[in-house]
Amino acid sequence: MVSSISELAQFLSGGIRLNYFLVQVILIFLFVFKYVRIFDSIVTQFFNYNMTKTNYPALYTLITVFFFWGFIAAGNSIFIPFCKSYFSLDQFQSQLVDFAFYTAYYLGALLLFAFGTLGGTDIVGKWGYKKSIVYGLLFSALGAGAMIIAVQANLYAGMLIGLFIVALGFSLQQTAANPFAILLGDPKTGASRVNLGGGINSLGTTIGPIVVALALFGSAVSITDEQIKMLELSKVIYLYMGVGLLFILAAGLFFFSQKVPDGITTEPVEKANKALITLTVMTVLLAIMFVPVFSSYKSAEAAEILTLGNEIVELNAANSETINLDLILSKETKLAQISKGLENYRMSWLIGALITVVGGLLFSYTSAKKKQDGWGAMQYPQLVLGMLAIFTYVGVEVAIGSNLGELLKLDSFGGLQSSEIAPYISMYWGSLMIGRWAGAISVFNLNGIKRTMALIIVPIVAFGLILGVNILSGKDMTPLYYYVVCVFLQIGAFFFSKDKPARTLMVFGALGILAMLIGLSTTGTLAIYAFLAGGLACSIMWPAIFSLSIIGLGKYTSQGSAFLVMMILGGGIIPPIQGKLSDLIGIHQSFIVAVVCFAYLTLFAFLVKRILKKQNIDIDHLEIEVSH
């Protein structure tokens, strides 16, 4: 009897002579389609929504696109520690996976904004939501092809390029997906469709680490980091073959469907030339800041470090009677001095990149206050501070997830191998799903006991789903059973926040600060749970930040939304900074970065509340209706 997805895949692959892993990937996505249909049916029946006008085929396809975003993004958290071991990288170099992925989001959104400002027409609106998503899917499929070529060549830089291209396609898809979801049915139920997409996105973040771990390590059996270096990457090829084919299939379904509306809009774009110039200059400066960091890995100092390291290994391997301890000590001292100097040099340029982003946004903030003309949506202080908040939020969300794997390798955190971390990564990203599902309850306008029960039951069901998916894949989840205590704490935070975006951001920001401080001051299971709880803290922040940032923008609302999406760049800047900091002070202590990020997010809630009050906007009656 077939008892798991893995066993079913093995049975089918044997019966019809297909590759086992490719069959497994296909079954995962079939499960998603089934899950979407069941979830949609439950929502429709239980909440009595009139969704007769909804274009279900297009909606199911679109929601699958939401799944892709989460699947690939969370899968990177497994890919990063794997690449570190496989290619013998330092923590910063491994974090370039996130740098390539999230920088693509920023550049894609910036290009769309530039074309719109210079041409006076929203290019996505001109193409239509339908064609924009098709183009985005095909571009991501091209990235999957590039990834396959890079894997075959065993080239890390090529893999980064492949992920960059995939994410460029995602940037275009995300720009069109939310308004397209609203267009696919009754506008009154548009928020429910967007939140359904957010829930499926989070399901992707839960499943992604599991599937990617199977692709990289081949099984649930633990292997050492030394054994990782001997692995073949053939299953990664099958993974991206499956993902690429699904991209193409989804594009085909959209393109040839006669029922899917074109979604063409011809509204003129509000000019924002000063904002464009500022963002362009900021982009150029960011490139300048990263060039010295990348080139330093080919410097004379880097070569000397490598030479000294090899010499020390050879000396230590010599016969005990011939070992020159003084010579070894002198070489180790010289190695430490050169390494420290080089790492400090790299860190200074990375801090410069961070200052460039923060300084650029603050410059916009102060300049727009003096003269609003030419700044477009950036003339509003809540938006500019919100852009920094989105930058910080995505940065901390990704940084925790991508550095968690390396943390778990420490003896004080379990001493896990790269092949053993998937359940923890899945639980971290699944924590975001727990919060987002709970946050979506407000869409259904429940009151009284129904709302209370839903706020308790939904997070527990989501937690059970995370456990179940991992158990079906053969993972041991017993170390994470008591994490349910953290879930109950989050439920309490939901009741306390009362669906008010500013209050929600304050509460969950404070929760994030507390969790990170506990993690920094302890080790073992308690610290692991604390860092995992960072996902619970992040889970509801995107819609809160988004709502607070775009309220009051009027005709600039669409442009402001594009600016906020652009700031997903934080996922490409903050994780590498933490990675380099970990090379200097250790991976455990590097999580101080998360404390600083959560502190700003809490501060933003206080600042924006005062700003909106001056604009006579009552945020206590503002509902959270935006999904990430």
VENUR-V350575 format. One record per residue. N is the residue number from 1. RES is the residue in one letter. SS is DSSP state (@ for helix, = for strand, . for the rest). PHI is phi in degrees with one decimal (* if undefined). OMEGA is omega as a letter, one per 40 degrees, with the letter a starting at -180 (none if undefined). Layout:
<<N | RES | SS | PHI | OMEGA> <N | RES | SS | PHI | OMEGA>>
This chain:
<<1 | M | . | * | a> <2 | V | . | -78.0 | a> <3 | S | . | -115.3 | a> <4 | S | . | -153.3 | i> <5 | I | @ | -60.7 | a> <6 | S | @ | -61.6 | a> <7 | E | @ | -67.2 | i> <8 | L | @ | -64.1 | i> <9 | A | @ | -61.3 | i> <10 | Q | @ | -63.5 | i> <11 | F | @ | -63.6 | a> <12 | L | @ | -67.9 | a> <13 | S | @ | -64.2 | i> <14 | G | @ | -72.3 | a> <15 | G | @ | -74.9 | a> <16 | I | @ | -117.0 | i> <17 | R | . | 58.8 | i> <18 | L | . | -106.0 | i> <19 | N | . | -61.7 | a> <20 | Y | @ | -56.4 | a> <21 | F | @ | -68.7 | i> <22 | L | @ | -62.3 | i> <23 | V | @ | -61.4 | i> <24 | Q | @ | -61.5 | i> <25 | V | @ | -62.0 | i> <26 | I | @ | -60.6 | i> <27 | L | @ | -63.8 | i> <28 | I | @ | -59.1 | a> <29 | F | @ | -72.9 | i> <30 | L | @ | -63.5 | i> <31 | F | @ | -60.1 | i> <32 | V | @ | -62.7 | i> <33 | F | @ | -58.7 | i> <34 | K | @ | -64.3 | i> <35 | Y | @ | -61.4 | a> <36 | V | @ | -59.9 | a> <37 | R | @ | -63.7 | i> <38 | I | @ | -65.7 | a> <39 | F | @ | -61.2 | a> <40 | D | @ | -63.8 | i> <41 | S | @ | -64.1 | i> <42 | I | @ | -63.0 | i> <43 | V | @ | -59.5 | a> <44 | T | @ | -62.7 | a> <45 | Q | @ | -76.2 | a> <46 | F | @ | -71.9 | a> <47 | F | . | -99.5 | i> <48 | N | . | 56.3 | i> <49 | Y | . | -77.1 | i> <50 | N | . | -88.0 | a> <51 | M | . | -115.9 | a> <52 | T | . | -62.8 | a> <53 | K | . | -88.7 | a> <54 | T | . | -68.1 | i> <55 | N | . | -83.8 | a> <56 | Y | @ | -63.2 | i> <57 | P | @ | -56.6 | i> <58 | A | @ | -67.1 | a> <59 | L | @ | -63.2 | a> <60 | Y | @ | -63.8 | i> <61 | T | @ | -65.0 | a> <62 | L | @ | -62.2 | a> <63 | I | @ | -64.4 | i> <64 | T | @ | -63.3 | i> <65 | V | @ | -62.4 | i> <66 | F | @ | -56.6 | i> <67 | F | @ | -61.6 | i> <68 | F | @ | -55.7 | a> <69 | W | @ | -56.4 | a> <70 | G | @ | -69.2 | a> <71 | F | @ | -59.6 | a> <72 | I | @ | -69.3 | a> <73 | A | @ | -60.8 | a> <74 | A | @ | -71.9 | i> <75 | G | @ | -60.5 | i> <76 | N | @ | -61.1 | i> <77 | S | @ | -65.9 | i> <78 | I | @ | -86.8 | a> <79 | F | @ | -64.2 | a> <80 | I | @ | -63.7 | i> <81 | P | @ | -64.6 | i> <82 | F | @ | -62.2 | a> <83 | C | @ | -61.8 | i> <84 | K | @ | -60.2 | i> <85 | S | @ | -75.7 | a> <86 | Y | @ | -65.8 | a> <87 | F | . | -100.8 | i> <88 | S | . | 56.0 | a> <89 | L | . | -101.2 | i> <90 | D | . | -87.2 | a> <91 | Q | @ | -64.5 | i> <92 | F | @ | -62.0 | a> <93 | Q | @ | -59.7 | i> <94 | S | @ | -66.9 | i> <95 | Q | . | -73.0 | i> <96 | L | @ | -65.5 | i> <97 | V | @ | -58.9 | i> <98 | D | @ | -68.1 | i> <99 | F | @ | -58.7 | a> <100 | A | @ | -65.0 | a> <101 | F | @ | -68.0 | a> <102 | Y | @ | -84.3 | i> <103 | T | @ | -64.1 | i> <104 | A | @ | -62.5 | i> <105 | Y | @ | -56.9 | a> <106 | Y | @ | -63.2 | a> <107 | L | @ | -64.8 | i> <108 | G | @ | -62.0 | i> <109 | A | @ | -65.4 | i> <110 | L | @ | -64.4 | i> <111 | L | @ | -63.2 | i> <112 | L | @ | -62.3 | i> <113 | F | @ | -64.9 | a> <114 | A | @ | -63.1 | i> <115 | F | @ | -60.9 | a> <116 | G | @ | -66.8 | a> <117 | T | @ | -67.8 | a> <118 | L | @ | -72.5 | a> <119 | G | @ | -92.9 | i> <120 | G | . | 74.8 | a> <121 | T | = | -136.4 | i> <122 | D | . | -69.3 | a> <123 | I | @ | -63.8 | i> <124 | V | @ | -66.3 | i> <125 | G | @ | -64.6 | i> <126 | K | @ | -66.3 | i> <127 | W | @ | -68.1 | a> <128 | G | . | 97.6 | a> <129 | Y | @ | -61.1 | a> <130 | K | @ | -61.0 | a> <131 | K | @ | -66.5 | i> <132 | S | @ | -60.9 | i> <133 | I | @ | -68.0 | i> <134 | V | @ | -60.7 | i> <135 | Y | @ | -60.4 | i> <136 | G | @ | -63.1 | i> <137 | L | @ | -64.9 | i> <138 | L | @ | -66.3 | i> <139 | F | @ | -65.4 | i> <140 | S | @ | -65.4 | i> <141 | A | @ | -63.8 | i> <142 | L | @ | -62.0 | i> <143 | G | @ | -63.5 | i> <144 | A | @ | -61.5 | i> <145 | G | @ | -63.7 | i> <146 | A | @ | -63.3 | i> <147 | M | @ | -63.5 | i> <148 | I | @ | -62.4 | i> <149 | I | @ | -61.9 | a> <150 | A | @ | -64.8 | i> <151 | V | @ | -64.7 | i> <152 | Q | @ | -61.2 | i> <153 | A | . | -83.8 | a> <154 | N | . | 56.1 | a> <155 | L | . | -116.5 | a> <156 | Y | @ | -62.9 | i> <157 | A | @ | -59.9 | i> <158 | G | @ | -65.6 | i> <159 | M | @ | -63.6 | i> <160 | L | @ | -62.8 | i> <161 | I | @ | -63.8 | i> <162 | G | @ | -59.8 | i> <163 | L | @ | -63.6 | i> <164 | F | @ | -59.8 | a> <165 | I | @ | -67.0 | i> <166 | V | @ | -56.3 | a> <167 | A | @ | -70.1 | i> <168 | L | @ | -59.4 | i> <169 | G | @ | -63.3 | i> <170 | F | @ | -61.6 | a> <171 | S | @ | -58.9 | i> <172 | L | @ | -67.0 | i> <173 | Q | @ | -62.0 | a> <174 | Q | @ | -66.3 | i> <175 | T | @ | -61.5 | a> <176 | A | @ | -98.1 | a> <177 | A | @ | -67.0 | a> <178 | N | @ | -63.3 | i> <179 | P | @ | -65.3 | i> <180 | F | @ | -66.7 | i> <181 | A | @ | -60.5 | i> <182 | I | @ | -67.0 | a> <183 | L | @ | -70.8 | a> <184 | L | . | -81.1 | i> <185 | G | . | -172.6 | i> <186 | D | . | -60.5 | i> <187 | P | @ | -55.2 | i> <188 | K | @ | -63.4 | a> <189 | T | @ | -106.0 | a> <190 | G | @ | -60.1 | a> <191 | A | @ | -60.4 | i> <192 | S | @ | -65.9 | i> <193 | R | @ | -69.6 | i> <194 | V | @ | -65.1 | i> <195 | N | @ | -68.1 | i> <196 | L | @ | -62.1 | i> <197 | G | @ | -61.2 | i> <198 | G | @ | -62.1 | i> <199 | G | @ | -64.5 | i> <200 | I | @ | -70.5 | i> <201 | N | @ | -57.8 | i> <202 | S | @ | -69.3 | i> <203 | L | @ | -63.2 | i> <204 | G | @ | -62.5 | i> <205 | T | @ | -66.6 | i> <206 | T | @ | -79.0 | a> <207 | I | @ | -81.5 | a> <208 | G | @ | -50.7 | a> <209 | P | @ | -58.7 | a> <210 | I | @ | -67.2 | a> <211 | V | @ | -65.9 | i> <212 | V | @ | -64.0 | i> <213 | A | @ | -61.6 | i> <214 | L | @ | -63.7 | i> <215 | A | @ | -66.1 | a> <216 | L | @ | -81.7 | a> <217 | F | @ | -104.1 | i> <218 | G | . | 85.1 | a> <219 | S | . | -162.3 | i> <220 | A | . | -82.0 | a> <221 | V | . | -72.4 | a> <222 | S | . | -69.6 | i> <223 | I | . | -132.5 | a> <224 | T | . | -79.9 | i> <225 | D | @ | -65.2 | i> <226 | E | @ | -68.0 | i> <227 | Q | @ | -68.3 | i> <228 | I | @ | -58.2 | a> <229 | K | . | -63.7 | a> <230 | M | . | -97.6 | a> <231 | L | . | -72.4 | i> <232 | E | . | -95.8 | a> <233 | L | . | -100.1 | a> <234 | S | @ | -61.2 | a> <235 | K | @ | -71.5 | i> <236 | V | @ | -65.0 | i> <237 | I | @ | -61.5 | i> <238 | Y | @ | -64.1 | i> <239 | L | @ | -59.8 | a> <240 | Y | @ | -76.0 | i> <241 | M | @ | -63.7 | i> <242 | G | @ | -63.3 | a> <243 | V | @ | -64.5 | i> <244 | G | @ | -60.8 | i> <245 | L | @ | -63.6 | i> <246 | L | @ | -69.1 | i> <247 | F | @ | -58.1 | a> <248 | I | @ | -65.3 | i> <249 | L | @ | -61.2 | i> <250 | A | @ | -62.2 | i> <251 | A | @ | -61.9 | i> <252 | G | @ | -63.7 | i> <253 | L | @ | -61.5 | i> <254 | F | @ | -65.1 | a> <255 | F | @ | -65.6 | a> <256 | F | @ | -90.2 | i> <257 | S | . | -70.5 | i> <258 | Q | . | -80.7 | a> <259 | K | . | -88.2 | a> <260 | V | . | -80.3 | a> <261 | P | . | -67.5 | i> <262 | D | . | -68.2 | i> <263 | G | . | 68.1 | a> <264 | I | . | -82.7 | i> <265 | T | . | -126.4 | a> <266 | T | . | -120.7 | i> <267 | E | . | -66.3 | i> <268 | P | = | -66.6 | i> <269 | V | . | -87.1 | i> <270 | E | . | -69.6 | a> <271 | K | . | -66.1 | i> <272 | A | . | -149.9 | a> <273 | N | @ | -63.6 | i> <274 | K | @ | -65.2 | i> <275 | A | @ | -63.8 | i> <276 | L | @ | -63.1 | i> <277 | I | @ | -61.9 | a> <278 | T | @ | -61.8 | a> <279 | L | @ | -67.5 | i> <280 | T | @ | -65.8 | i> <281 | V | @ | -60.8 | i> <282 | M | @ | -60.3 | i> <283 | T | @ | -66.1 | i> <284 | V | @ | -62.2 | i> <285 | L | @ | -63.4 | i> <286 | L | @ | -61.9 | i> <287 | A | @ | -61.7 | i> <288 | I | @ | -62.7 | a> <289 | M | @ | -67.1 | a> <290 | F | @ | -85.2 | a> <291 | V | @ | -58.7 | i> <292 | P | @ | -61.6 | i> <293 | V | @ | -65.1 | a> <294 | F | @ | -64.8 | a> <295 | S | @ | -67.7 | a> <296 | S | @ | -64.4 | i> <297 | Y | . | -74.9 | i> <298 | K | . | -113.9 | a> <299 | S | . | -79.4 | i> <300 | A | @ | -63.5 | i> <301 | E | @ | -62.3 | i> <302 | A | @ | -62.5 | i> <303 | A | @ | -65.2 | i> <304 | E | @ | -65.9 | i> <305 | I | @ | -60.5 | i> <306 | L | @ | -64.7 | i> <307 | T | @ | -63.5 | i> <308 | L | @ | -61.7 | i> <309 | G | @ | -60.8 | i> <310 | N | @ | -67.3 | i> <311 | E | @ | -64.1 | i> <312 | I | @ | -64.2 | i> <313 | V | @ | -62.2 | i> <314 | E | @ | -65.3 | i> <315 | L | @ | -65.3 | i> <316 | N | @ | -68.7 | a> <317 | A | @ | -83.8 | a> <318 | A | . | -68.8 | i> <319 | N | . | -57.0 | a> <320 | S | . | -54.4 | a> <321 | E | . | -76.3 | a> <322 | T | . | -107.3 | a> <323 | I | . | -67.8 | i> <324 | N | . | -98.0 | a> <325 | L | @ | -63.9 | i> <326 | D | @ | -64.6 | i> <327 | L | @ | -65.9 | i> <328 | I | @ | -62.2 | a> <329 | L | @ | -62.0 | a> <330 | S | @ | -65.3 | i> <331 | K | @ | -68.1 | i> <332 | E | @ | -64.8 | i> <333 | T | @ | -64.2 | i> <334 | K | @ | -63.9 | i> <335 | L | @ | -61.9 | a> <336 | A | @ | -64.2 | a> <337 | Q | @ | -65.1 | a> <338 | I | @ | -66.0 | a> <339 | S | @ | -62.7 | a> <340 | K | @ | -62.1 | i> <341 | G | @ | -62.2 | a> <342 | L | @ | -67.7 | i> <343 | E | @ | -66.4 | i> <344 | N | @ | -64.2 | i> <345 | Y | @ | -61.2 | i> <346 | R | @ | -64.1 | a> <347 | M | @ | -63.9 | a> <348 | S | @ | -63.0 | i> <349 | W | @ | -71.1 | i> <350 | L | @ | -66.3 | i> <351 | I | @ | -62.7 | i> <352 | G | @ | -60.6 | i> <353 | A | @ | -63.8 | i> <354 | L | @ | -64.1 | i> <355 | I | @ | -62.7 | i> <356 | T | @ | -60.2 | i> <357 | V | @ | -67.2 | a> <358 | V | @ | -62.7 | a> <359 | G | @ | -64.1 | i> <360 | G | @ | -62.0 | i> <361 | L | @ | -70.1 | i> <362 | L | @ | -67.0 | i> <363 | F | @ | -61.2 | i> <364 | S | @ | -62.0 | a> <365 | Y | @ | -59.1 | a> <366 | T | @ | -73.4 | a> <367 | S | @ | -67.1 | a> <368 | A | @ | -66.4 | i> <369 | K | @ | -66.6 | a> <370 | K | @ | -77.5 | a> <371 | K | . | -149.2 | a> <372 | Q | . | -80.0 | a> <373 | D | . | -60.0 | i> <374 | G | . | 89.3 | a> <375 | W | . | -95.4 | a> <376 | G | @ | 58.2 | a> <377 | A | @ | -64.3 | a> <378 | M | @ | -75.1 | i> <379 | Q | @ | -74.1 | a> <380 | Y | . | -93.8 | a> <381 | P | @ | -62.4 | i> <382 | Q | @ | -63.8 | i> <383 | L | @ | -72.7 | a> <384 | V | @ | -62.5 | i> <385 | L | @ | -65.5 | i> <386 | G | @ | -67.8 | i> <387 | M | @ | -60.8 | i> <388 | L | @ | -66.0 | i> <389 | A | @ | -67.2 | i> <390 | I | @ | -63.2 | i> <391 | F | @ | -54.9 | a> <392 | T | @ | -69.4 | a> <393 | Y | @ | -62.0 | a> <394 | V | @ | -63.2 | i> <395 | G | @ | -60.2 | a> <396 | V | @ | -71.9 | i> <397 | E | @ | -58.2 | a> <398 | V | @ | -75.0 | a> <399 | A | @ | -61.4 | i> <400 | I | @ | -61.3 | a> <401 | G | @ | -64.1 | a> <402 | S | @ | -81.0 | i> <403 | N | @ | -97.2 | a> <404 | L | @ | -63.4 | a> <405 | G | @ | -59.1 | i> <406 | E | @ | -67.0 | i> <407 | L | @ | -61.4 | a> <408 | L | . | -68.6 | i> <409 | K | . | -77.3 | i> <410 | L | . | -66.4 | i> <411 | D | @ | -58.7 | a> <412 | S | @ | -72.7 | i> <413 | F | @ | -118.8 | i> <414 | G | . | 110.5 | a> <415 | G | . | 57.8 | a> <416 | L | . | -77.7 | i> <417 | Q | . | -82.6 | i> <418 | S | @ | -57.2 | a> <419 | S | @ | -75.6 | a> <420 | E | @ | -105.1 | a> <421 | I | . | -90.2 | a> <422 | A | @ | -52.9 | i> <423 | P | @ | -59.5 | a> <424 | Y | @ | -72.2 | i> <425 | I | @ | -64.8 | i> <426 | S | @ | -61.7 | i> <427 | M | @ | -68.1 | i> <428 | Y | @ | -61.8 | a> <429 | W | @ | -68.5 | i> <430 | G | @ | -65.2 | i> <431 | S | @ | -60.7 | i> <432 | L | @ | -66.5 | i> <433 | M | @ | -63.5 | i> <434 | I | @ | -56.8 | a> <435 | G | @ | -67.3 | a> <436 | R | @ | -68.9 | i> <437 | W | @ | -64.3 | i> <438 | A | @ | -65.7 | i> <439 | G | @ | -66.4 | a> <440 | A | @ | -75.0 | a> <441 | I | @ | -60.6 | a> <442 | S | @ | -61.8 | i> <443 | V | @ | -63.2 | a> <444 | F | @ | -87.3 | i> <445 | N | . | 53.2 | i> <446 | L | . | -80.2 | i> <447 | N | . | -131.8 | i> <448 | G | @ | 59.9 | a> <449 | I | @ | -65.3 | i> <450 | K | @ | -62.5 | i> <451 | R | @ | -66.4 | i> <452 | T | @ | -60.7 | a> <453 | M | @ | -64.7 | i> <454 | A | @ | -63.9 | i> <455 | L | @ | -65.0 | i> <456 | I | @ | -88.6 | a> <457 | I | @ | -74.2 | a> <458 | V | @ | -58.2 | i> <459 | P | @ | -61.5 | i> <460 | I | @ | -66.7 | i> <461 | V | @ | -62.6 | i> <462 | A | @ | -61.5 | i> <463 | F | @ | -61.3 | i> <464 | G | @ | -63.3 | i> <465 | L | @ | -64.6 | i> <466 | I | @ | -60.7 | i> <467 | L | @ | -60.0 | a> <468 | G | @ | -63.3 | i> <469 | V | @ | -62.4 | i> <470 | N | @ | -68.9 | i> <471 | I | @ | -63.7 | i> <472 | L | @ | -61.5 | i> <473 | S | . | -85.9 | i> <474 | G | . | 92.2 | a> <475 | K | . | -88.9 | i> <476 | D | . | -87.4 | a> <477 | M | . | -104.8 | a> <478 | T | @ | -58.8 | i> <479 | P | @ | -65.5 | a> <480 | L | @ | -111.4 | a> <481 | Y | @ | -61.6 | a> <482 | Y | @ | -77.4 | i> <483 | Y | @ | -63.2 | i> <484 | V | @ | -58.8 | i> <485 | V | @ | -60.4 | i> <486 | C | @ | -63.7 | i> <487 | V | @ | -63.4 | i> <488 | F | @ | -65.2 | i> <489 | L | @ | -63.4 | i> <490 | Q | @ | -65.4 | i> <491 | I | @ | -57.5 | i> <492 | G | @ | -60.3 | i> <493 | A | @ | -64.2 | i> <494 | F | @ | -63.6 | i> <495 | F | @ | -63.2 | a> <496 | F | @ | -72.9 | a> <497 | S | @ | -76.1 | i> <498 | K | . | 57.8 | i> <499 | D | . | 60.6 | i> <500 | K | . | -97.1 | a> <501 | P | @ | -59.5 | a> <502 | A | @ | -65.3 | i> <503 | R | @ | -64.2 | i> <504 | T | @ | -59.3 | a> <505 | L | @ | -65.9 | i> <506 | M | @ | -63.0 | a> <507 | V | @ | -63.7 | a> <508 | F | @ | -75.1 | i> <509 | G | @ | -65.2 | i> <510 | A | @ | -63.7 | i> <511 | L | @ | -61.8 | i> <512 | G | @ | -64.8 | i> <513 | I | @ | -59.6 | a> <514 | L | @ | -61.0 | a> <515 | A | @ | -61.7 | a> <516 | M | @ | -67.0 | i> <517 | L | @ | -64.7 | i> <518 | I | @ | -63.4 | i> <519 | G | @ | -62.3 | a> <520 | L | @ | -71.7 | a> <521 | S | @ | -95.3 | a> <522 | T | . | -133.1 | i> <523 | T | . | -136.7 | i> <524 | G | @ | 72.5 | a> <525 | T | @ | -60.4 | a> <526 | L | @ | -59.2 | i> <527 | A | @ | -65.7 | i> <528 | I | @ | -60.7 | i> <529 | Y | @ | -59.7 | a> <530 | A | @ | -63.1 | i> <531 | F | @ | -68.2 | i> <532 | L | @ | -61.4 | i> <533 | A | @ | -65.5 | i> <534 | G | @ | -57.9 | i> <535 | G | @ | -66.5 | i> <536 | L | @ | -63.7 | i> <537 | A | @ | -67.1 | a> <538 | C | @ | -74.4 | a> <539 | S | . | -54.1 | a> <540 | I | . | -106.8 | a> <541 | M | @ | -75.0 | a> <542 | W | @ | -53.7 | a> <543 | P | @ | -62.6 | i> <544 | A | @ | -65.1 | i> <545 | I | @ | -63.0 | a> <546 | F | @ | -60.2 | a> <547 | S | @ | -61.9 | a> <548 | L | @ | -67.8 | a> <549 | S | @ | -82.4 | a> <550 | I | @ | -99.6 | i> <551 | I | . | -64.3 | i> <552 | G | . | 85.5 | a> <553 | L | . | -82.8 | i> <554 | G | @ | 60.3 | a> <555 | K | @ | -65.9 | i> <556 | Y | @ | -93.7 | a> <557 | T | @ | -59.9 | a> <558 | S | @ | -62.3 | i> <559 | Q | @ | -64.7 | i> <560 | G | @ | -61.8 | i> <561 | S | @ | -61.2 | i> <562 | A | @ | -63.4 | i> <563 | F | @ | -62.0 | a> <564 | L | @ | -66.5 | i> <565 | V | @ | -60.9 | i> <566 | M | @ | -57.7 | a> <567 | M | @ | -77.2 | i> <568 | I | @ | -58.6 | i> <569 | L | @ | -47.9 | i> <570 | G | @ | -53.8 | i> <571 | G | @ | -68.0 | i> <572 | G | @ | -99.0 | a> <573 | I | @ | -104.7 | a> <574 | I | @ | -68.5 | i> <575 | P | @ | -58.4 | i> <576 | P | @ | -62.1 | i> <577 | I | @ | -63.9 | i> <578 | Q | @ | -64.4 | i> <579 | G | @ | -60.4 | i> <580 | K | @ | -69.4 | i> <581 | L | @ | -61.4 | i> <582 | S | @ | -65.6 | i> <583 | D | @ | -65.2 | a> <584 | L | @ | -91.3 | a> <585 | I | @ | -118.8 | a> <586 | G | . | 105.7 | a> <587 | I | . | -66.5 | a> <588 | H | . | -63.0 | a> <589 | Q | @ | -67.6 | a> <590 | S | @ | -65.7 | i> <591 | F | @ | -71.2 | i> <592 | I | @ | -61.9 | i> <593 | V | @ | -58.1 | i> <594 | A | @ | -64.3 | i> <595 | V | @ | -60.7 | a> <596 | V | @ | -61.9 | a> <597 | C | @ | -63.8 | i> <598 | F | @ | -63.8 | i> <599 | A | @ | -63.4 | i> <600 | Y | @ | -64.9 | a> <601 | L | @ | -61.7 | i> <602 | T | @ | -67.4 | i> <603 | L | @ | -62.1 | i> <604 | F | @ | -56.8 | i> <605 | A | @ | -59.9 | i> <606 | F | @ | -67.1 | a> <607 | L | @ | -65.2 | a> <608 | V | @ | -69.1 | i> <609 | K | @ | -62.4 | i> <610 | R | @ | -69.6 | a> <611 | I | @ | -63.1 | a> <612 | L | @ | -68.8 | i> <613 | K | @ | -63.6 | i> <614 | K | @ | -65.6 | i> <615 | Q | . | -90.8 | i> <616 | N | . | 60.4 | i> <617 | I | . | -108.3 | a> <618 | D | . | -89.5 | a> <619 | I | @ | -76.2 | i> <620 | D | @ | -67.5 | i> <621 | H | @ | -109.4 | i> <622 | L | . | -90.7 | a> <623 | E | . | -95.9 | i> <624 | I | . | -88.7 | a> <625 | E | . | -134.3 | a> <626 | V | . | -113.5 | a> <627 | S | . | -115.3 | i> <628 | H | . | -110.7 | none>>
